[in-house]
Amino acid sequence: MILILLPSADYDPTESSVPWQALREAGIAVRFATPQGLPAHADPRLVDIGFGLLNSMLMTRKADLHSYAQMIESDAFRQPLAYAAVDTNAFDGLLIPGGHAKGMRTLLESKQAQQIALQFFKAEKPVAAVCHGVLLLARTLDPDTGRSLLFGRKVTALLAATMELPAWLLTSLWLGRYYRTYRQTVEAEVKTALASQSDFIRGPLIARRDCAQQPQAGFVVRDGRLLTARWPGDCHRFAAEWVAMLQAPQC
């Protein structure tokens, strides 16, 4: 069984539901956990409010919204665990979606969520994170070393120059800091957690959106039992490689 950590609200519908759907189709059971054990819905702007003339660039794709609609009707989604009630021994892996609106802070700044992530790492169980979800791992310190869980690992996450900052500049006149969850970009903060900035892998210069028919267009980085991706446009490949990692025989 896989645990998916969600904030109280405002996560990305693609980054949560596309991996969820892949797990379901592979016959892998899923449970969700939220801060208070209450069902948590995705960022409404990404689900239905939209971005007006910028919808083609920024809005969630219809196929991925269909996956999200199915996810929120599932029993697992309707009956999440509270972070404090999570027993990591009951799970085989951990998935951390991203998102950038304010509600994401209830996950990214949660000491309970960090403790959950730490326990999965200590047990050497598979962990997957995408976009802002990688920040939770970057902020989680290993008490044995005093360093981030990501220290010594190769990862990727939301890119500053080609993803986070352009989206903010395009929308800041009417959405303010909507695309800037924190003053520091995701890429900058993740890099500070690494042993070397060269351990942050940016991927192709021009990012392409993947889809169910072309998952190879996405980009992921795998380092042992850790899988990371950059943005919603990587999530079909992210989901496929996550399932493959979980199904691979362990030596």
NORCORWO-V950296 format. One record per pair of residues at least 24 apart in sequence whose C-alpha atoms are under 6 Angstrom apart, sorted by sequence separation. I is the first residue (numbers start at 0). J is the second residue. If there is no record, write none. Layout:
i;j
I;J
I;J
This chain:
i;j
208;232
209;233
211;235
210;235
7;33
113;139
130;156
2;29
4;31
6;33
130;157
159;186
0;28
1;29
2;30
3;31
4;32
5;33
107;135
158;186
0;29
2;31
12;41
11;41
8;39
10;41
7;39
8;40
9;41
10;42
92;124
94;126
96;128
97;129
8;41
9;42
92;125
93;126
94;127
95;128
96;129
97;130
98;131
92;126
94;128
97;131
97;132
96;132
95;132
38;77
150;192
36;79
150;193
151;194
36;80
149;193
150;194
155;199
30;75
36;81
147;192
153;198
154;199
155;200
35;81
153;199
154;200
32;79
34;81
31;79
32;80
33;81
34;82
32;81
33;82
13;63
16;66
32;82
16;67
137;189
12;67
137;192
154;220
153;222
155;227
156;228
157;229
154;227
155;228
156;229
157;230
100;177
99;178
15;96
99;180
14;96
11;97
10;97
11;98
10;98
1;90
0;90
1;91
0;91
1;92
2;93
3;94
4;95
9;100
1;93
9;102
8;102
9;103
6;103
127;225
129;227
6;105
125;224
126;225
127;226
128;227
129;228
130;229
6;106
125;225
127;227
129;229
130;230
14;231
13;231
18;238
